[in-house]
Amino acid sequence: MADGDAIYLDSGTTTLRIAELLTARHVNALTNGIAVAAALAEKPTVRHTLVGGVLRPSAGAVAGALAVENVTRFSVSTAFIGVTGLTADGITDADHNEAQLKTAVLARARRVVVPVDPSKFGISGFAHIAPLDAVDTVVTVDAPLALVELCARRGVELVDAAGHG
């Protein structure tokens, strides 16, 4: 990520951590995450926009038709998308409205990064977001061999955030 980039940070704990690390970057950030927006508000070098929509208090996020419509007004260089599952069939989410928003974001992003806990590999969530081929990079720790092989077959970059291999 370079200074001046426009990014999308999905809601969730992993993307919240990414938001916290943006202190030295001059970026435009778009998010549907309430906690992510609050963290970005503390960063003077980050200009941020909260996508409007229906508040989902349990998820700490906004989603729904209004959020999807609002996302179409933006383009981002990199989208960081959280998922509840990753399989050979693609990436999924537990919530249909959030999955629709994530799909809309993918259509507006030049690069898609999926930070994922290895426990979500092999899990298929309720709502399909996109095929794995729509993902440019998967970031995880201690990737199981099956995930390494799947990413290699699909041409998806796999990054070990722990630095092992």
Secondary structure, DSSP 8 states (H G I E B T S, - for coil): --TT-EEEE-SSHHHHHHHHTGGG--EEEEESBHHHHHHHHT-TTEEEEE--SEEETTTTEEESHHHHHHHTT--EEEEE---SEEETTEEEES-HHHHHHHHHHHHHEEEEEEE--GGGBT---SEEEE-GGG-SEEEESS--HHHHHHHHHHT-EEEETT---
